[in-house]
Amino acid sequence: MVLKLYGMPASTCTRRVATALKEKNVPYELVPVDLAKGEHKAAAFIAKQPFGQVPYIVDDDGFTLFESRAIARYVAAKYRAQGNPIVPAADDVQGNALLEQAISIEGSNFDPFASGIAAEKVFRPLRGFETNETILERHTTALDAKLDGYEAILSKQKYLAGNEVTLADLFHLPYGAMVTQLGYNYLVDEVKRPNVARWWKDITSRPSWQAVKDGA
């Protein structure tokens, strides 16, 4: 039995998981979930993911897990011996502390604002609502300021948790790509933040992301 990934191919969180699976060379079957038809709110789906959100996985041994970052961490741990080393060694206490720090940075200082921009510019209009320009400006201003902290970190090391790529870097890819595609140049401005731009070019060029950037 191959690992099954239940999600929408274009979903940011589904692609976050797919990136980790590609990094670890884990074969998977994508089971498409049609959000437009409300399949994520059906009883069978809710039985596996009680919040009615994508994605979730069923591993080859029947283990079920939801929340994209938790899934990615599980994949990195279970398949540690194969693919790319995207987490530190299990006994590297300081390395894992730095990984946790970097993951917290993404969750607190990047995702709320990048996903907020996407919500206002993409998801609200898709649902028939107008963009709230006040909220959008709040998110864009905050993200711009937060990336100064990224520049400070990345001026001293190659990646957010040190000099090796980790899940913390990869977690930025789906929403970072969306923000960039919407015309916000925060991640690619080589003049204002050369180290952020260097980092972003590096992680977006990884084969794992190139394989899933247009769909898991």
Secondary structure, DSSP 8 states (H G I E B T S, - for coil): --EEEEE-TT-HHHHHHHHHHHHTT--EEEEE--TTTTGGGSHHHHTT-TT--S-EEE-TTS-EEESHHHHHHHHHHHTTTSS---S--TT-HHHHHHHHHHHHHHHHHTHHHHHHHHIIIIIHHHTT----HHHHHHHHHHHHHHHHHHHHHHTTSSBTTBSS--HHHHTTHHHHHHHHHTT--TTT-TTT-HHHHHHHHHHHTSHHHHHHTT--
